[in-house]
Amino acid sequence: MKYVIGVDLGTSAVKTLLIGQDGSVKAEATREYPLYHEKSGWSEQDPEDWVTGTTGSLQDLLASSKVNAADIEGISFSGQMHGLVLLDENNEPVRKAILWNDTRTTDQCREIESKLGDKLLSVTRNPALEGFTLPKILWVKQNEPDVYQRATQFLLPKDYLRLRLTGSSHMDLSDAAGTLMLDVAGKHWSAEVLTAFGIPSVFCPPLVEAGAYVGNISAEASRATGLSSETKVFAGGADNACGAIGAGILSPGLTLCSIGTSGVILTYEADASADYQGKVHFFNHGKENAFYAMGVTLAAGYSLSWFRNAFGKGESFDALLEGVGDIPAGSEGLLFMPYIVGERTPHADAKIRGSFIGIDGSHTRAHFARAVMEGITFSLNESIDMFRAAGKTVDTIVSIGGGAKNPLWLQMQADIFRANVVSLENEQGPGLGAAMLAAVGSGWFPTLDECGEIFVKHARTYRPNEAASERYEQLFRIYQQVYGSTKEINHSLHAFRK
């Protein structure tokens, strides 16, 4: 049998998947790496950690599978979006990468809005938010001018990793759409945006489709990983685009819920005509000539990880959630706002912070754990609420990520979203989407759609419980009031944070 590899470069770890031609997972491997939070709102990583982690993960993959490297025909990538990697003339990073969940760039966002005005939404199709790449470039330019002067090109995280494996620089459209420098509909770097901020066109890498062939594994990378230098390399896509591919979100009418470190609600768009007025993101898909609209919760799975680290350090998630199923819907009047690193949709606010509302002396740790799960899901429901308000039908949602590993959480999603929620038999997230890009690129299938018919397998469908849905609908409207009621307080507290 022949194989392909999907590499998912995440925020906390890199995961590699070895997939056979029948869509089965032959092997998988994971390597973790650190995050650096030197100041409140800052989030950085060392790009070398991605390379070391991926090299080790690929070695583990080959060792555990015992597959002949010559039988691996292609490799592709999924990557965390928006992260800024600045390179010098020798393709060496000039500083740590500034990640998607870094919120230091509020002033730069206001500058972008002021200079671009209406062009911002009409060209880039997205508002200026702290997580995006252009504000990070401007922050470095203004606050670390010596560092910026040494930079000759920027890349996004997976593109830097691919550079190290092939020796060539590219960026795919689905990831470039998250930089605020791409003409999303036109599929090229925007001369208007680059000129407005004095960024030369050579600073931006060549653009390709996510499924594009961009070279082979280099001799150096072959020695480091064990892969054959005959292995074809395909560009890959943004994690959300690849997550959509891996979940079969490849045609109109399908919606994705992905709960990882961040959380995403994503719906397929056949063309660039939809106009959400910047209330949700609008990006190029990993499928050629397609797009998607997307709402983001910055701290989805991260909120639950924070809760475990703070109140159950060392425990498994199963132990942490013990007893949660015995708590009624609504956690008996306890609400959690998952704003612990700021928020993206629908409140683009880097200064807002999380809260528990309605704490009662009778509440136990299980109440708090359930409230965290419900609060994350309420936040995701804000995006569904906006899609429906814009006329979208949302009745079937494919759920992937950490939230799809727990049947209780899947039922909670169905109840809060008031939609059928489908879990996947072979849920592998963005890594599977990356592998599908490599499979199509290697000639196994003529299209991603046909690949999806083999690779994406539905498991169980969770249907909303009407009584729980009605209760959650009432609580959701209360949840929506909390942001406005706590915004001023949180902004006042901002000066007291580290």
SEBANU-101178 format. One line per field, with one value per residue (C-alpha): residue number from 1; y, z, x. Coordinates in steps of 0.25 Angstrom, whole numbers. Layout:
SEBANU-101178
n	(NUM_...)
yy	(Y_...)
zz	(Z_...)
xx	(X_...)
//
This chain:
SEBANU-101178
n	(1_2_3_4_5_6_7_8_9_10_11_12_13_14_15_16_17_18_19_20_21_22_23_24_25_26_27_28_29_30_31_32_33_34_35_36_37_38_39_40_41_42_43_44_45_46_47_48_49_50_51_52_53_54_55_56_57_58_59_60_61_62_63_64_65_66_67_68_69_70_71_72_73_74_75_76_77_78_79_80_81_82_83_84_85_86_87_88_89_90_91_92_93_94_95_96_97_98_99_100_101_102_103_104_105_106_107_108_109_110_111_112_113_114_115_116_117_118_119_120_121_122_123_124_125_126_127_128_129_130_131_132_133_134_135_136_137_138_139_140_141_142_143_144_145_146_147_148_149_150_151_152_153_154_155_156_157_158_159_160_161_162_163_164_165_166_167_168_169_170_171_172_173_174_175_176_177_178_179_180_181_182_183_184_185_186_187_188_189_190_191_192_193_194_195_196_197_198_199_200_201_202_203_204_205_206_207_208_209_210_211_212_213_214_215_216_217_218_219_220_221_222_223_224_225_226_227_228_229_230_231_232_233_234_235_236_237_238_239_240_241_242_243_244_245_246_247_248_249_250_251_252_253_254_255_256_257_258_259_260_261_262_263_264_265_266_267_268_269_270_271_272_273_274_275_276_277_278_279_280_281_282_283_284_285_286_287_288_289_290_291_292_293_294_295_296_297_298_299_300_301_302_303_304_305_306_307_308_309_310_311_312_313_314_315_316_317_318_319_320_321_322_323_324_325_326_327_328_329_330_331_332_333_334_335_336_337_338_339_340_341_342_343_344_345_346_347_348_349_350_351_352_353_354_355_356_357_358_359_360_361_362_363_364_365_366_367_368_369_370_371_372_373_374_375_376_377_378_379_380_381_382_383_384_385_386_387_388_389_390_391_392_393_394_395_396_397_398_399_400_401_402_403_404_405_406_407_408_409_410_411_412_413_414_415_416_417_418_419_420_421_422_423_424_425_426_427_428_429_430_431_432_433_434_435_436_437_438_439_440_441_442_443_444_445_446_447_448_449_450_451_452_453_454_455_456_457_458_459_460_461_462_463_464_465_466_467_468_469_470_471_472_473_474_475_476_477_478_479_480_481_482_483_484_485_486_487_488_489_490_491_492_493_494_495_496_497_498)
yy	(0_14_25_40_48_60_69_78_89_93_103_93_81_76_63_55_45_33_30_19_19_14_25_17_23_14_22_35_42_55_64_76_89_101_115_127_138_148_159_159_157_153_139_134_121_118_113_104_96_94_88_79_74_71_64_56_53_48_39_33_31_23_15_11_8_1_6_7_21_19_16_30_38_51_60_73_82_89_100_110_123_137_135_144_138_149_143_150_148_135_130_130_135_149_147_138_136_144_135_136_138_149_162_173_180_188_201_196_191_205_210_200_204_219_217_207_211_204_197_188_180_181_176_167_164_164_174_178_169_167_152_155_156_171_177_168_173_187_185_180_191_201_195_187_195_188_174_179_184_170_164_162_153_148_134_127_116_104_111_113_98_94_103_95_82_87_99_108_118_119_122_117_125_120_124_137_141_142_153_165_167_158_162_150_150_154_144_152_161_175_186_196_190_188_202_208_202_203_188_184_173_164_163_154_140_134_130_116_108_99_86_92_83_91_82_70_66_72_63_70_68_53_50_57_51_37_41_39_51_46_49_60_72_80_94_91_100_108_99_103_101_87_84_87_78_67_68_68_82_83_87_98_95_89_95_91_92_91_91_92_102_112_109_111_111_110_110_107_118_115_129_142_149_147_159_158_173_168_162_148_144_142_134_125_111_100_95_103_114_112_121_120_129_126_131_129_127_130_121_109_97_106_110_96_93_106_101_87_94_103_94_79_80_66_60_54_61_49_51_66_64_54_57_67_59_59_74_80_88_102_98_103_117_118_124_125_135_129_142_138_143_153_150_150_147_154_163_167_171_169_174_167_156_144_142_133_139_134_127_121_114_101_100_89_87_79_91_100_90_88_104_104_94_102_116_111_105_118_126_117_119_134_131_121_132_142_132_129_144_146_135_123_109_102_89_79_82_73_74_71_74_72_75_63_53_55_50_59_71_66_65_79_85_79_85_99_100_94_86_71_69_59_52_45_31_35_49_54_68_77_66_58_70_72_57_58_70_61_49_57_64_50_46_37_44_55_64_67_63_49_48_52_41_30_38_44_35_39_32_36_48_55_61_73_70_80_83_85_94_103_104_107_117_125_124_128_141_144_140_150_161_159_164_178_178_174_181_194_187_178_190_197_185_184_194_185_172_168)
zz	(0_-3_8_10_23_29_38_47_54_65_77_87_79_65_61_49_42_33_24_14_1_7_17_29_39_39_50_58_66_74_80_89_90_99_99_104_111_115_118_119_105_99_93_85_81_76_61_63_73_62_53_65_69_54_51_64_61_47_52_62_51_42_54_60_46_40_27_16_14_-2_0_5_-7_-2_10_13_25_34_42_53_46_47_54_50_46_41_33_30_16_20_24_39_49_54_67_73_65_70_71_67_82_84_87_88_75_79_75_61_58_60_51_40_41_40_28_20_24_16_7_19_18_3_0_12_16_30_41_48_60_69_65_50_44_38_52_57_46_49_64_61_52_62_75_70_58_58_58_46_38_38_33_18_17_26_27_35_44_35_23_31_35_20_16_26_19_5_4_-3_2_-2_5_2_0_12_21_14_16_31_29_25_13_3_-7_-3_-15_-25_-19_-19_-9_-8_-14_-7_7_5_0_11_21_13_12_-1_-9_-8_7_4_-1_-14_-13_-17_-15_-3_-11_-20_-22_-16_-17_-11_3_3_5_18_23_18_27_39_37_30_19_4_-4_-14_-5_-12_-3_-4_1_11_18_30_41_40_25_27_38_29_18_28_33_19_19_4_-1_2_14_23_36_45_60_64_78_80_88_81_76_62_55_40_29_14_4_-11_-15_-10_-11_4_12_27_29_36_48_45_37_22_17_5_6_5_-7_-19_-23_-10_2_17_27_41_56_66_81_86_98_95_99_106_116_120_121_129_139_140_143_153_160_157_153_149_147_134_127_131_146_144_138_147_152_141_135_148_148_140_128_132_144_153_150_148_135_130_121_113_111_118_107_101_91_75_71_73_82_76_90_94_108_112_122_127_139_146_148_158_168_179_192_187_175_174_165_156_154_151_141_134_134_127_116_114_114_102_95_97_91_79_78_76_62_59_63_53_42_44_45_31_25_26_29_41_43_43_49_48_61_63_73_88_89_80_89_100_97_108_101_88_93_100_86_80_91_90_75_73_62_59_63_55_61_52_52_48_55_52_51_42_40_32_23_21_17_8_1_-1_-6_-17_-20_-22_-32_-23_-25_-36_-26_-11_-11_-16_-6_5_1_5_16_24_31_40_53_62_61_74_73_81_93_92_107_109_96_102_115_108_99_111_117_104_104_118_114_103_113_121_112_112_127_130_119_126_139_131_123_136_142_130_136_148_140_138)
xx	(0_4_3_3_6_-2_6_-3_6_-2_-1_4_9_11_4_7_-2_1_-11_-13_-19_-32_-33_-28_-19_-6_1_1_11_12_23_20_27_27_19_25_17_27_16_1_-5_8_9_22_29_43_41_53_44_34_45_51_37_33_46_45_30_33_44_34_24_33_38_25_18_30_26_36_39_39_24_21_17_14_13_5_3_-8_-3_-7_-11_-6_7_18_31_41_53_67_74_79_65_68_57_61_53_42_29_18_6_-9_-13_-4_-12_-1_-5_-18_-11_-6_-21_-26_-15_-19_-34_-30_-21_-30_-44_-54_-43_-40_-53_-55_-41_-37_-51_-47_-46_-33_-31_-20_-18_-15_-2_-1_-3_9_18_15_17_31_34_30_35_47_53_66_60_51_62_69_56_55_42_31_25_14_17_15_21_34_34_32_43_52_48_49_57_47_37_22_9_-4_-17_-24_-13_-10_-25_-22_-11_-19_-10_-18_-28_-37_-46_-35_-25_-13_-5_-12_-3_-12_-10_5_7_-1_9_22_23_31_25_37_34_23_25_20_5_0_-13_-13_-12_0_12_24_36_42_48_62_74_77_62_62_74_68_54_56_47_51_56_46_34_26_22_9_7_-4_-14_-18_-23_-37_-37_-31_-40_-52_-46_-43_-58_-63_-68_-66_-80_-91_-100_-89_-84_-73_-70_-56_-52_-37_-28_-38_-52_-57_-71_-69_-78_-75_-76_-77_-72_-68_-81_-86_-84_-84_-79_-67_-75_-69_-56_-57_-45_-41_-43_-33_-42_-38_-48_-56_-57_-62_-68_-64_-66_-55_-55_-41_-40_-49_-42_-31_-42_-44_-29_-28_-38_-32_-18_-24_-33_-29_-15_-10_-23_-28_-40_-49_-46_-48_-62_-66_-80_-83_-94_-102_-102_-115_-114_-110_-101_-112_-110_-95_-90_-75_-70_-58_-51_-38_-29_-39_-49_-51_-65_-74_-67_-53_-47_-33_-36_-48_-46_-54_-63_-72_-86_-96_-87_-95_-91_-97_-89_-78_-66_-75_-84_-72_-66_-80_-81_-68_-73_-86_-79_-70_-82_-90_-78_-78_-93_-91_-86_-97_-107_-101_-100_-115_-118_-111_-121_-112_-118_-110_-117_-105_-92_-79_-72_-57_-46_-46_-61_-64_-57_-67_-82_-87_-81_-86_-100_-98_-94_-107_-116_-109_-108_-122_-116_-112_-97_-89_-77_-67_-62_-48_-47_-33_-36_-27_-16_-26_-29_-14_-13_-25_-18_-5_-14_-21_-7_-1_-12_-20_-33_-37_-43_-44_-59_-56_-45_-55_-64_-54_-46_-57_-66_-78_-81_-92_-102_-106_-120_-125_-133_-145_-146_-131_-131_-142_-135_-121_-128_-133_-119_-112_-119_-115_-101_-101_-104_-91_-81_-87_-89_-75_-67_-65_-60_-51_-45_-42_-35_-26_-16_-14_-10_4)
//
